[in-house]
Amino acid sequence: MKILVIRFSAIGDVLLTFPILQGLKNKCPEAEIHVLTKKEQAQLFDLLPFHVHQWVFSGNLIATARSIRRHKFDRVIDLHNNLRTLLLQVLSAKSHWQRVRKYNVLKWRITTFKKKNLIVPHIVTRYAKAAEEEEYLTPLALQLPKENVPDLPENYIAWVVGAKFKTKQFPLEKIRETLAACDLPVVILGGKEETLFGDTLELEFAHVISKAGKTTIQEAAGILAWAKAVVTNDTGLMHLASFFNKPMLAIWGNTMPAFGMYAYQTEKVIHAQVSDLSCRPCSKIGYKECPKGHFRCMLQHNTTELAQHIKNLVKD
């Protein structure tokens, strides 16, 4: 059997296909599994404990559709589900095309009318339903040898400071306040955009080491795998950390767990939210700047409480 799974972006969405790919492997051990994604995300699949065939989407729908027709897939599972993948189906003349449900209307109701009692099913649950493999889902446990991890202090906290959108990123001044109240060793993770962010914290705090912008995805995964606990924004590495089942403090800004993108399969997680704001959530994704200009969803976090949460996660 040949199966094609499609998910173009973003990092978190692509990482959360991992349980589905494992479920397909559990269900059909002999299946030949292919994934179609963007070039920036392709290396993520090297973290899987089994092989999948990686296709890099060039942006050429006609050429991609021809490849789909040529491979004669038994199943195509569309975990992206947008106009582009609809055109791919039409161009590839594939009648049976399994699609994930996106719940966009429900998300719109939550953001527009601030219906905080409404909950979108977790994206892994929706992926599994699209792939018809709910009963084959098992906890995904990635394994990374400790020798592949840079030399780091014992019992360190991995702190993920990056985020694609500014309204999902815990501000530098709030991290400073939290670190001042928590003297545990901390390793900063983030993308190249956060290099200066992390270096600034490393210079200011003796117990901080910054790896932001200085690691491959495999090295970042190793740092998460061997951390005592993880502190993170609503961002891609939060989902990667969940595959190691690390105690976690997730700091939420303009988004919220009810959108169905919280850490999957993490047994001990604290969701820190400023929940009494009438303007939150303002988006299911995020913005470059706070639409209201005050950024209270992040600036009103109590850093003394956050520091205590971190200490408790390590102690437990």
Secondary structure, DSSP 8 states (H G I E B T S, - for coil): -EEEEE----HHHHHTTHHHHHHHHHH-TT-EEEEEE-HHHHGGGGGSSS--EEEE--S-HHHHHHHHHHHT-SEEEESS-SHHHHHHHHHHT-S--EE----HHHHHHHHHH--TT-----HHHHHHHHHT-GGG---------GGGS----TT-EEEE---SSGGGS--HHHHHHHHHT--S-EEEE--GGGHHHHHHHHHH-TTEEE-TTS--HHHHHHHHHT-SEEEEESSHHHHHHHTTT--EEEE-SSS-GGGS-S-TT-SSEEEE--TT-TT----SS--SS-TTSS-HHHHT--HHHHHHHHHHHHH-
